Amino acid sequence: MLDITDFSFFENQNSLDFKGFLIKTVSYWKLFVIGLLITFAIASQINVRKQKIYGINTTIAATIVLG
């Protein structure tokens, strides 16, 4: 026999405290800034040290205009 307590799983769900989550996330702003600085420093070093490869391709298309 089914019991009504078998269907009470919605009562046990934890709700998301968005304000608490936002405050906790903002409290780590220093780590986000440090992470961005490290990321941009690595990206700029890769761009400076990478050998530049230049190339050019030309295509001449001749069209005849009959008028």
C-alpha positions as CSV (number, residue, x, y, z in Angstrom):
1,M,0.0,0.0,0.0
2,L,1.3,3.5,-0.8
3,D,1.7,6.0,1.9
4,I,1.4,9.8,1.5
5,T,4.9,10.2,3.0
6,D,6.3,8.6,-0.1
7,F,5.3,11.6,-2.2
8,S,6.6,14.3,0.2
9,F,10.0,14.7,-1.4
10,F,9.2,18.3,-2.5
11,E,9.2,19.3,1.2
12,N,12.7,18.2,1.7
13,Q,14.3,20.2,-1.2
14,N,16.6,23.0,-0.2
15,S,15.8,26.3,-1.8
16,L,18.6,28.5,-3.3
17,D,19.4,31.5,-1.2
18,F,20.2,33.8,-4.1
19,K,21.1,36.8,-2.0
20,G,23.4,34.7,0.2
21,F,25.0,33.2,-2.9
22,L,25.5,36.7,-4.5
23,I,27.1,38.1,-1.3
24,K,29.4,35.1,-1.0
25,T,30.4,35.4,-4.7
26,V,31.1,39.1,-4.5
27,S,33.2,38.5,-1.4
28,Y,35.7,36.7,-3.5
29,W,36.2,39.6,-5.9
30,K,39.9,39.8,-5.1
31,L,40.4,36.3,-6.4
32,F,38.5,37.1,-9.6
33,V,40.7,40.1,-10.3
34,I,43.9,38.2,-9.6
35,G,42.7,35.4,-11.9
36,L,42.0,37.9,-14.7
37,L,45.3,39.6,-14.3
38,I,47.2,36.3,-14.4
39,T,45.1,35.2,-17.5
40,F,45.8,38.5,-19.4
41,A,49.5,38.4,-18.5
42,I,49.8,34.8,-19.9
43,A,47.9,35.7,-23.0
44,S,50.0,38.8,-23.6
45,Q,53.2,36.9,-23.2
46,I,52.0,34.2,-25.6
47,N,51.1,36.9,-28.2
48,V,54.5,38.7,-27.8
49,R,56.6,35.6,-28.0
50,K,54.7,33.9,-30.8
51,Q,56.3,34.1,-34.2
52,K,54.3,36.2,-36.6
53,I,53.5,34.4,-39.8
54,Y,52.6,36.7,-42.7
55,G,51.3,35.5,-46.0
56,I,49.6,36.9,-49.0
57,N,47.6,35.2,-51.7
58,T,46.4,36.9,-54.8
59,T,43.9,35.8,-57.3
60,I,43.4,37.7,-60.6
61,A,40.0,37.2,-62.1
62,A,39.6,38.4,-65.6
63,T,36.1,39.2,-66.7
64,I,35.2,40.2,-70.2
65,V,32.5,42.7,-70.5
66,L,30.7,42.6,-73.8
67,G,28.7,45.7,-74.5
